[in-house]
Amino acid sequence: MFRKQGLRTILLGASISVLAAQASAAFAQEGAAAPSEEEESRQDVVVITVDRREQSLQDYAGTAATISGEDLKLLGLQDFNDLDGKIAGLSVSNNQGNIEVYIRGVGSSNNTELGDPAAATHLNGVYVPRPSGFGAAFFDIQRVEVNIGPQGTLRGRNATAGSVDIIPWKPGIGTTDGMIEGSIGNYDEWRLEGVANIAVTENSAFRIAGFAMQHDSYLENVTPRSSELGLTVPTSEAEGVGVAEAADDFGFRASYLIEPLDDLTVTLTYDQIQQKGSGYTGVNFANPLGNGVRPEDIDNPREVIGRAFTPREDTEHWGFKGHVEYDGDGINAEYIGSIRDLVYDYEFVTPAGPYYDGVFDTLGPLDIDNFSRVRFITDSESTVHEARLFSEEDARLMWSAGAFYFTEAQRTFLGTTGDRNPFFTGVEFNQTTDTESFSVYGDATFNVTDKFRVTGGVRHTEDSKDRFGVNARYQFIIGGGNFSCCFGTGHGTEGFQFAGLDRTIFNPDADGSGTLSDREVLAFFFNGVRSFGARDGLDDIYGNGIVTGDALPADHPQCQGFAFTGECFNTFVPALDGRISFAVLGGNAIALQNGSLDNDFVDWRLRTEYDLTENNLVYGLVSTGNKSGGFNDNIPGTEGFGLASPSGSAPAAFDTDTLAPVYDPETLTLFEIGSKNSFEIGGMPAVLNASAFYYDYNDLQLFTLLSTAQVLQFEGIELTPDQLAQLGGQVVGFNFNASDAEIFGAQLEGELDLPNQWSLKGTLLLMPTAKVTNSVLVQDARFQADVDPVNSVNRSIEGNRLPRTPEIQLNGSVSKVVDTDFGSFDGIVSFGYRSSQHLTIFNGVDYANRTNPALRLDDEVDGYWTFDAGAGFSPEKGNWRLEVYAANLTDVTEPQGLIITQFDNTRFFNRPRTFGARVRVNF
């Protein structure tokens, strides 16, 4: 506690010292001469909108970064996920279609309907709560802005880590032009993109842009043909069983801008994105790690054991935005209204693991012929309304005040099947969730002198969330040979379909008795299935209800027509030979969901800045951000333990009094001091910026996967053996306030324009401290209570390093332009380095065996370099351009995200080496 206060005091004291120096120097140097025109820096002006107004990046008193659309394209960076590691402190990963963004170690991995991001994503200035499908949004992009540190005052909800804004080009009045571009690359990639800007009238313009892209999978299915494995279902890529990370994307954007009056601008924008590839399953390394094979000993982790069917993604994401700007006499006005609709539908079977020598010796037929499928559906409709008044940018008092209103209506589904698993049949999560947020804010910058400025801002936010639905874990007990236990039957095989969001029965207690009969449980289960698979057995076995051992032989289903594991003989009762001996229900846990949340919080910022000269700025700032709190799933069998707060909008059928644990908002306060400097070295324009920062991170929200038994243990509720058996080991996503944290570091940025049109850029981020403090004991989610109760207990994470926080991160680029009589050549090479980092809060610690930890708990990524390159040629006379690119030149394969549970060590890798060429024709 002393050290935490000490660090904060040091930075705060330094801030005060800087501010005092600014104030005293503001008047003493007011008459200093401005540099001559010849002395002005020749650096390109990078424009950003962090403060909700356009300004040079060098004039912004804070930390931000931007990448132009042209640089993204030239380096072969195709989508949101490729931004990972390209900006110092920014970490992006794709977790089965869910984009997770961390900035300087602050982020969230909660991708459920109850979760919210900690880094706010914006498209064209509009907050987007679910950025799924954004892989196809990177076309006709002007730039991507990354605002680092809490942005709660101006950017609103859930911008604790910062914000990312994808900014497309606007229509240009008075201009009619366009371009068509085509590219090809490895992995059989092709891409087409087109843009047209049309001057409709002298005061209006229309712009339309579109693209289409396909490429083969970045993974390779190396499973042998079914005939070689003695199986009757397709298994190999040649037989049509593909794997994840193939793309089939399409998108377009249409904008109309009109200036009906000299001081009024109206812009209407519609965009639509489609992704229909094979998505992102990740690769589960549980098999090699469980067999003593380390990831670094696997030659190519992208070679995997595919099975069942090719993953299927169907994402459609569209939005409409209306933007009205009025330039008044001293007071300006702005209104933004938007609606966005996302439908994300993904179904897959995870690969059995990566290929390594001897892997097939560890796999049986059921490991390959396994249709244990997963299906995610998210249907999200969100609206944004924002009205803002603001002053002129050159006013002595620059101010902005506004109101923000956001709603989101979600339908979500997650279903799994346990194919031929004797003890696990599957799970279902089927929910309706409504979110509403309202905030008012004000922010002002006062020019004390022409060199000294003070900024203050405050925002008050009220958030509410309501959810109702049902969760279920299924377990059917089927008798094997001579009434033994247990028999596994096919479930989810070829042709199977979930009912998904079309389910009609949510409360299985049809008679309202308060207890569930076998018939009610079966009716609920069958209502969740649209069609059974060709080799499924549950419909045959339970179609007429449960079957007890003493039922008539004719009532015992025959063991044919479906796939199964186990024996199906009955010498004890010859009349039952070849028939199921019994079929009853196990620990089927069905839990109604009914919860709500109301919380409010205040974000604020205070900043001072001083121009030592026209090209030298020093600043100090303090800003805060809040990420909304929430509630967790209701847990079955906990009647009377106390409900968090029932949803007022839930139908009566969802009334329940089971426990739904709650968690509080997390809060981050940033202290930062810095300096921005433009100057010349021997006549060469240069930039050198430096900053130091301290994050005071309170009530950090940790999202993890726990069994319901572990959740109750964490809440301090003791369970009897019967209660533990009744819960059945159902795994749920669980959010809780795990700890505080502190992050301390410094960032150095530089640019230098060398002679002969060479340019160097670089950023160095140092984070020596990024650790957990004041931690509660945390359930070790890497173990499951009903499988390993010894290790699935509370553990200390005190002092652990926050995930995704390498101590050193270096980014840079070298570019060159060569002008000739016949045209201009340009090229760029970018590089990045990250030192080692952990991807989970447990830092790979094996609490039971610290000296020889289990391999499957390893979550450390060693330090590595990446390199990207691109080059282009534009002729002196002509309307075309040729480009070549190579991304990830050294073909580094490292995980960007990681999930560790009792049965998983699933890794989500970066993009492999990709290269190609493109031709652009302008008209």
Residue, then its C-alpha position, 0 to 999 in steps of 0.5 A: m500500500f505504501r509503495k502504491q501511494g508512493l508511486r502515485t505521489i511521485l507522479l502527482g508531485a511531478s505533475i504539480s512541478v510541471l504545472a507550476a513551471q508552466a504557470s510561471a513561465a507562461f508570462a515570462q516568455e510571452g514575448a518570445a519570437a516564433p521560428s522563421e518559415e525556414e525553421e518550421s519542421r517539414q514533418d507531415v501533419v498527422v490529424i487526430t480527433v481525440d479531443r472531439r476536434e481535429q488537431s495535429l498529433q503533435d499539438y495533442a497533450g496526451t498519448a495517441a497513435t494513428i495508422s493511415g489507410e494507405d500504410l495499412k494497405l501497403l504493409g498487407l494489414q487486412d483487418f482489425n486483428d492485424l493491428d495487434g502489436k503494430i501500435a505500442g501497447l495495443s493487443v488485439s486477438n480474435n477469440q472464436g470471432n470475438i474481438e478482444v482489445y487490450i491497451r497497456g494491459v487494460g481490457s476484457s475477455n468477457n465476450t458474453e451478453l453480460g460483458d462489456p469491453a474496456a476499450a471502446t471501439h468506434l466506426n466512423g465516430v459511432y460506438v460499437p458494442r460488439p465489433s464482430g465482423f470488423g475484419a471486413a471493415f478495413f476498406d476505403i479507410q482514411r486512418v485508424e486512431v488509437n487513444i491511449g488511457p481512459q477516455g471516459t469524459l469525451r468517449g463515454r462508457n467502457a473506455t477505461a483502457g482507451s478507444v479505437d476509432i476506424i475512420p473511413w473517407k468522407p464524400g468530397i464535394g466538387t470532385t468526381d473520381g474513383m478507383i478500382e483495385g485488384s490483388i492476389g496473394n498466397y493462400d489463394e487470396w484474391r481481393l477486389e476493391g472499388v471506390a467512386n466519389i460523385a459530385v451530385t450538385e455543387n453542394s453535395a456529393f455521394r461516395i460508395a466503396g465496396f470490397a470482396m475477398q477470399h482466401d484459403s485457411y491459414l490452418e491445414n487439416v492433415t488428418p488422413r483419409s477415412s479409409e486409412l483410419g477405418l472410418t466411414v465418415p469424411t475426415s480429410e481435407a480431400e474429402g471436404v473436411g476443412v478447418a478454420e481461418a478461411a475467409d469469404d468477406f464482402g462489404f460496402r459503404a455508401s455516404y451522401l454529404i450535403e451542405p444545404l446552407d453555408d453553415l449546415t452539413v448533413t451526412l448520411t452513411y450506410d455500411q454492410i459487412q458480411q463474413k462467411g468463411s470458417g471463422y476462428t476455432g483456435v487450436n487446442f494444445a491439450n493433447p501434446l501438452g498432456n503427452g509431454v510435447r512442448p509447443e516449441d517442439i512442434d514443427n508447424p502448429r498450423e497443421v492440425i487434426g481436423r474432424a467432423f465438418t468444416p467450421r461455418e461462419d455467417t456474420e452480417h453487420w450493418g449500420f446507418k448513421g446520420h450526422v448533422e453539423y451546424d456552424g453557428d456564430g460562436i456556438n456550434a451544434e452536432y447531432i449523431g444518430s446511429i443504428r447498428d445490427l449484428v447477427y453473428d452465427y458460428e458453428f464448429v468442432t475444434p480440431a483434435g489438436p496440432y500435428y506432431d510425430g506420434v500424435f495418431d498413436t495417442l488418438g482413437p477412432l472417436d477422437i477423429d469421428n467426433f461431432s461434439r459441436v459448438r454453436f454461437i449466435t449473437d443478434s445485437e441491435s444497438t442505437v446511439h443518439e448524441a447531441r453536442l454544443f461546442s465553441e469555435e476552435d480558436a476561442r479563448l475558452m474552447w468548450s463542449a457539452g452534450a448528452f449521449y444515449f445508447t441502447e442495445a437489445q441482444r438475443t444470444f445462444l450458445g449450444t454444445t453437444g457431447d458426441r458419444n460421451p457417457f457422462f456429458t450430453g451438452v449445454e445451452f445458454n439462451q438469453t434476452t438482454d437489454t442495455e441502456s446507458f445515458s450520460v451528460y458531459g462537459d469539457a473545456t479548455f481555457n487559454v490562460t495565455d497564448k502558451f498556457r492552457v488548462t482543461g477540465g471535464v466531467r461526465h455522469t453516466e447511468d447504466s442499466k442492464d436487464r436479462f432473462g433466459v435459461n441455462a442448461r447442462y444435460q446428462f443422460i445415463i444410458g445402460g451398457g452391456n448387462f446393465s453396466c454404466c455407461f453407454g455413449t450415444g451419437h449426439g450432434t452428428e452429420g445433419f444435426q441442428f440446434a433450435g437456437l433462438d427459435r426455442t419456444i420452451f424456456n421454463p421447463d416447469a410446465d405444471g408449475s409444481g416447482t419440481l421438474s419431472d422426467r417428462e418436463v426435462l425431456a420436453f425441454f431438451f427436445n425443444g432445443v433441437r431442430s433436427f437430430g443427426a443421421r447417427d444420433g441416438l437420443d431421439d431413438i432412445y428417449g423418444n418415448g420417455i425414460v426406460t427403466g430396467d424392468a420395462l417390457p423388452a419391446d420398450h427397450p430401444q434397439c442398439q442400431g441405426f445410431a453411433f454409440t460407444g460401449e457394449c450393447f449385449n445383455t446375457f443376463v436378460p436374453a430378451l434384451d440382447g441388442r437393446i438398451s438396458f436402461a435410459v434414465l436422466g442424470g444431473n440435468a441442471i436447468a436454471l432460469q435466468n433473471g437479473s438486472l443492474d443499475n449503476d452510475f458513475v462519474d468520469w473526469r479529467l484535468r490537464t494543463e499544457y504549456d508551449l515552451t516554443e511553437n514546437n515544444l509542448v509539455y503537459g500533465l494530466v489526470s483522467t479517469g474511466n469506469k467500466s460498468g459492473g454487472f451480474n452473473d448467471n443464476i445458479p440452479g439449486t440455490e433457492g433462498f440464497g438471495l437474488a441480485s435483482p430481478s429484471g423488471s422486463a422479464p415475463a412471469a415465466f422467468d420468475t426465480d429466486t436463485l443466486a446471481p452473484v454481482y460485481d462492481p464497476e472497475t475504475l482506472t485513474l491515469f496520471e501522466i506527464g509528457s513532452k512533445n517536441s519538433f525540431e531539426i538535426g542538421g537541417m533534418p526535421a525530427v520529432l521526439n516525444a516522451s511521457a511517463f504514466y501511472y495507472d491506479y486500477n481499482d476493482l479490476q474485473l476478472f472474467t473466467l470460466l468456472s463450474t457452478a460449484q466453484v462459483l458457490q465456493f467462491e461466494g462462501i457457500e458450502l456444498t454437500p456431496d449431493q448438491l455437488a452432484q446435482l450441479g453436475g459440473q456445469v461451466v459458466g462464465f463468471n465475472f468478479n472484482a478480483s483485485d486492484a492493480e498498478i501499471f507504471g511505465a514510460q513511452l518514447e516516440g521519435e521521427l527523423d526525415l533523412p536526406n534523399q527522402w528516407s524516413l525513420k519512425g519508432t516508439l519504445l514502450l516500457m512497462p516495468t510494473a504491471k502487477v496485481t495488488n490487494s487481491v482476493l483469493v481467486q478460484d483456479a479456473r484452470f481446474q474443474a471442481d467435479v474433476d479435480p477438487v484438490n486443485s480447483v480451490n482459491r489461490s492467491i494472485e497477489g503480485n502476479r503480472l497482468p496479462r498482455t503486458p510485455e515489459i518492453q515493446l518496440n515499434g518502428s519503420v523505415s521508409k524511402v521514396v525514389d523519384t525518377d523521370f518515369g515515376s516514383f518508387d516508395g517502400i516501407v519496412s516496419f518492425g515490432y518487438r515484444s518481450s515475454q508476456h503472460l496471457t492469463i492472470f495465473n502467470g502459468v503457476d502450478y500451485a501444487n508443483r511449482t518446481n515442475p509445473a504441468l505443461r498445460l498450465d503454461d501461458e507465457v509467450d516468449g519475446y519475439w520480433t515481427f517484420d512487415a514490408g511493402a513497396g509501390f510504383s506510381p508512373e509519372k504519366g498514368n493513372w495506375r499504381l502497382e504495389v507488393y507487400a509481405a506481412n509477417l516476413t519471418d512467419v512468426t507463429e505466436p498466440q495472441g489469445l489463450i484459453i486454459t480450462q480443465f480440458d483446454n489449452t486453446r491458442f489463437f494465433n497471429r496471421p502467418r506470413t502473407f504476401g501478394a501484389r495489387v494493381r490500382v487504377n484511378f479514374 
